[in-house]
Amino acid sequence: MKDIEGREDIDLLVDTFYGKVQKDAVIGPFFNDVAKVNWDEHLPHLKDFWEAGLFHTVGFKGNIIKTHQDLNAKSSMKKEHFDHWVALFSGTVDKLFQGPNAEAAKQKAWSMSVVIQMKI
């Protein structure tokens, strides 16, 4: 298995992961029913976010804390939701990639979930 090496790999990771999220019984409703995510518009932002996070590129514009605070105001997100998100993300990374960047992606996902939980 190869490591996450660039945008093509980010695209594969994000498309695969959020394909699972959309169908997930635990966290899918937050995205589909509460936030009513337009996936065609949102996926490029998520790809920019992960590319910036892993490869320090410029391109992501957004405030993930505010977005999650607004979402939490509509429907309370609990620790188990974040834990499930991290487990699903990490499992997706493990099925697709192996290496330092893959490990960094999993660590960033966990760290991000902790920060968001503290801020909401």
C-alpha positions as CSV (number, residue, x, y, z in Angstrom):
1,M,0.0,0.0,0.0
2,K,1.2,3.5,-0.8
3,D,1.1,6.7,1.4
4,I,-1.0,9.7,0.8
5,E,1.2,11.6,-1.7
6,G,-0.8,14.5,-3.2
7,R,-4.2,15.8,-4.4
8,E,-5.1,12.7,-6.2
9,D,-4.8,10.7,-3.0
10,I,-6.7,13.3,-1.1
11,D,-9.5,13.1,-3.6
12,L,-9.7,9.4,-3.3
13,L,-9.7,9.5,0.5
14,V,-12.3,12.3,0.8
15,D,-14.6,10.7,-1.9
16,T,-14.4,7.3,-0.3
17,F,-14.8,8.5,3.3
18,Y,-17.7,10.9,2.7
19,G,-19.4,8.3,0.5
20,K,-19.5,6.2,3.7
21,V,-20.6,9.1,5.8
22,Q,-23.5,9.8,3.6
23,K,-24.9,6.3,4.2
24,D,-23.8,6.0,7.8
25,A,-26.7,5.6,10.3
26,V,-24.9,7.3,13.2
27,I,-23.4,10.5,11.6
28,G,-25.0,10.6,8.2
29,P,-28.1,12.4,9.5
30,F,-26.0,15.3,10.7
31,F,-24.7,15.8,7.2
32,N,-27.8,14.9,5.2
33,D,-30.7,16.0,7.3
34,V,-29.5,18.7,9.7
35,A,-26.8,20.5,7.6
36,K,-28.4,19.4,4.3
37,V,-25.0,19.3,2.7
38,N,-24.8,19.8,-1.1
39,W,-22.1,17.2,-1.7
40,D,-21.2,18.5,-5.1
41,E,-20.3,21.9,-3.6
42,H,-19.0,20.6,-0.2
43,L,-16.6,17.9,-1.4
44,P,-14.1,20.3,-3.1
45,H,-13.9,22.3,0.2
46,L,-13.2,19.2,2.2
47,K,-10.5,18.2,-0.3
48,D,-8.9,21.6,0.0
49,F,-9.1,21.3,3.8
50,W,-7.3,18.0,3.9
51,E,-4.7,19.0,1.3
52,A,-3.9,22.1,3.3
53,G,-3.8,20.1,6.5
54,L,-1.4,17.5,5.2
55,F,0.6,19.4,2.6
56,H,0.4,23.0,3.8
57,T,-1.1,24.2,0.6
58,V,-3.2,27.4,0.2
59,G,-6.7,27.0,-0.9
60,F,-9.0,26.2,2.0
61,K,-11.2,29.0,3.1
62,G,-13.6,28.4,5.9
63,N,-14.2,28.2,9.6
64,I,-14.8,24.7,10.7
65,I,-15.3,25.7,14.3
66,K,-18.1,28.1,13.5
67,T,-19.7,25.6,11.1
68,H,-19.7,22.9,13.8
69,Q,-21.0,25.3,16.4
70,D,-23.9,26.2,14.1
71,L,-24.6,22.6,13.4
72,N,-24.5,21.7,17.1
73,A,-27.0,24.4,17.8
74,K,-29.5,22.7,15.4
75,S,-28.8,19.1,16.7
76,S,-26.5,18.3,19.6
77,M,-23.4,16.4,18.7
78,K,-22.0,14.1,21.4
79,K,-18.6,12.5,22.0
80,E,-19.8,9.3,20.5
81,H,-20.6,11.0,17.2
82,F,-17.1,12.4,17.1
83,D,-15.6,9.1,18.1
84,H,-17.6,7.4,15.3
85,W,-16.4,10.0,12.8
86,V,-12.8,9.4,13.8
87,A,-13.1,5.6,13.6
88,L,-14.8,5.8,10.2
89,F,-12.1,8.2,8.9
90,S,-9.2,6.2,10.3
91,G,-10.6,2.9,9.0
92,T,-10.9,4.5,5.5
93,V,-7.3,5.7,5.7
94,D,-6.1,2.3,6.7
95,K,-7.9,0.6,3.8
96,L,-6.5,2.9,1.3
97,F,-3.1,4.1,2.5
98,Q,-0.1,3.3,4.7
99,G,2.8,5.6,5.7
100,P,3.7,8.8,7.5
101,N,1.1,11.0,5.8
102,A,-1.6,8.4,6.4
103,E,-0.7,8.4,10.1
104,A,-0.6,12.2,10.1
105,A,-4.1,12.3,8.5
106,K,-5.5,10.0,11.2
107,Q,-3.8,12.1,14.0
108,K,-5.2,15.3,12.5
109,A,-8.7,13.9,12.3
110,W,-8.5,12.9,16.0
111,S,-7.0,16.3,17.0
112,M,-9.6,18.2,15.1
113,S,-12.4,16.2,16.7
114,V,-11.1,17.0,20.1
115,V,-10.8,20.7,19.4
116,I,-14.2,20.9,17.8
117,Q,-15.7,19.1,20.8
118,M,-14.1,21.6,23.2
119,K,-15.3,24.6,21.1
120,I,-18.9,23.5,20.8
